[in-house]
Amino acid sequence: MTKLNRRQFSTIAATGFFAAASPRLSRAQSPNEQLGVCIAGVNSRGGEHIRGFNKDPRTVIRAIVDIDEEVGRKRADQVAEIQGKKPELFKDVREAMDVDGVDILTCATPNHWHALMGVWAMQAGKDVYIEKPISHNIHEGRALVAAADRYGRMFQTGTQCRSSRACQEAMQFIADGGIGEVNFARGLCYKRRKSIGPKGNYPIPENVDFNLWSGPATYTDPKLTRERFHYDWHWQRHYGNGDLGNQGPHQTDIARWGLGVDRHPNTIISYGGRLGYNVERKDENYVDAGDTANTEVSIYDYGDKCIVFETRGLDVSTSLGKEVEAMFGDKPGNKIGVIFYGSEGYLAQVRYDFCVAFDKDYQLVKEFKASDVGDAHFANFIDACISRDYGSLNANAMTGHLSAGVSHLGNISYYLGESNRASADEIEAAIAKVKSLDDNVVTLQRTIEHLKANGVDLGKTPLSLGPLLEFNNETERFTNNDQANEMLTRDYRSGFDVPSADKV
């Protein structure tokens, strides 16, 4: 295959050139051949990809991609040490697509790069593994679903709980009626997140290609508004999706799974704010550089089913509620998981490898345990790459799209209501009328107690209340808010456009 320069690759991908050719079969059709892996984004989560794909003898890491040359070199040396052969190193993923023997692209980059990288890779005949959320918005998730279908590629979403035996057995226990009829699930991200620092102009790390790092995101002045470059993009909506879109897809995925919900919600409403950091810094004028919510409650109505997701980024040792204390313990510390409410009991996913069931009196009924959850998820993906059986994947593109979509839809309601500062009484009056299987008012009261315990004066910094949005599952469009529809996608830079589903 003739090597393509960046401009040629982008043009060919945009015109759908690869669709004209039959997808290349995996080289691993032969049991004696290893699948070649290219790992993109290796500073943080990408290290786990290196460990996991190196551990499986059916794969070999042939390429590393990172826009930070120093990070890339260190990881390439690490791979050379553990597998005995150094992978090729690239800053631009388009160049890595032409490496001989690369069958798989795995992506652990910032969120704004996920979808385009996945589409490009599938157009180039690669199977794809992308960390959650698989997209930065609804438009991108649908493009990935379409690309996997059009090019016949294996696609795994990095929600590893789908491959956890503990979670699999727990979800089957629910399906078998273990806690009776179950129509409601509460997702928890009670996860302490300190301020990312004040707004300001900070230099881009000198080894970083900021143009390539920006990729699909509209290019900004190469001066940052955050101190820590390589992680705190999560809390800036231009690149990340906040904790509703960072931690959230793990829990909303399990919530959908246990409820048997394979669609988007009918209605969505969120309230919250980025609060308390001025108290933390002991400066009433302090402004944090993040612009995603650190406190957020989203209510999702599915008709006969309901999911509520709670994000708490301040100290999480108070105002837990009886269900959380019973199943997660009342000791200080993070509480991350899902609670299913059944007519005859409760079931909680407490860790990726541990779930518990209780009766209505909170007496333990059953435990579900697992080990090597991450390895099992990588192995499931590799199995599918070899068998070419898309149905064997535990977390395919549609699974990733729907679970990421929960976060995207919740954030859209919050962002639209960000300037709508409301008193507790006003929010209570609004959500009391919202269709839900939760006690919306009690959840609000617990959220307010949590904020007050963290020194937040809601008189000075009130919560924001988003609009109630109605969503059409067939068209993937809102039916009652044009502004919300504009937020289903984003402005893309020329050459880095994520195509629509009908143009992948």
Buried (B, 14 or more C-beta within 10 A) or exposed (E): EEEBEEEEBBEBBBEEBBBEEEBBEBBBEEEEBBBBBBBBBBBBBBBBBBBBBBBBEBBBBBBBBBBBBEBBBBBBBBBEEEBEEBBBBBBBBBBBBBBEBBBBBBBBBBBBBBBBBBBBBBBBBBBBBBBBBBBBBBBBBBBBBBBBBBBBBBBBBBBBBBBBBBBBBBBEBBEEEBBEEBBBBBBBBBBBBEBBBBBEEBEEBEBBBBEBBBBBBEEEEEEBBBBEBEEBBBBBBBBBBBBBBBBBBBBBBBBBBBBEBEBBBBBBBBBBBBBBBBBBBEEEEBBBBBBBBBBBBBBBBBEEBBBBBBBBBBBBBBBBBEBBEBBBEEEEEBBBBBBBBBEEBBBBBBBBBBBBBBEEEBEEBBEBEBEBBBBBBBBBBBBBBBBBEBEBBBBBBBBBBBBBBBBBBBBBBBBBBBEBBBEBEBBBEBBEEBBBBBEBEEBBBBBBBBBEBBBBBBEEBBBBBBBBBBBEEEEBBBEEBEEBBEBBBBEBEEBBBBBEBEEB
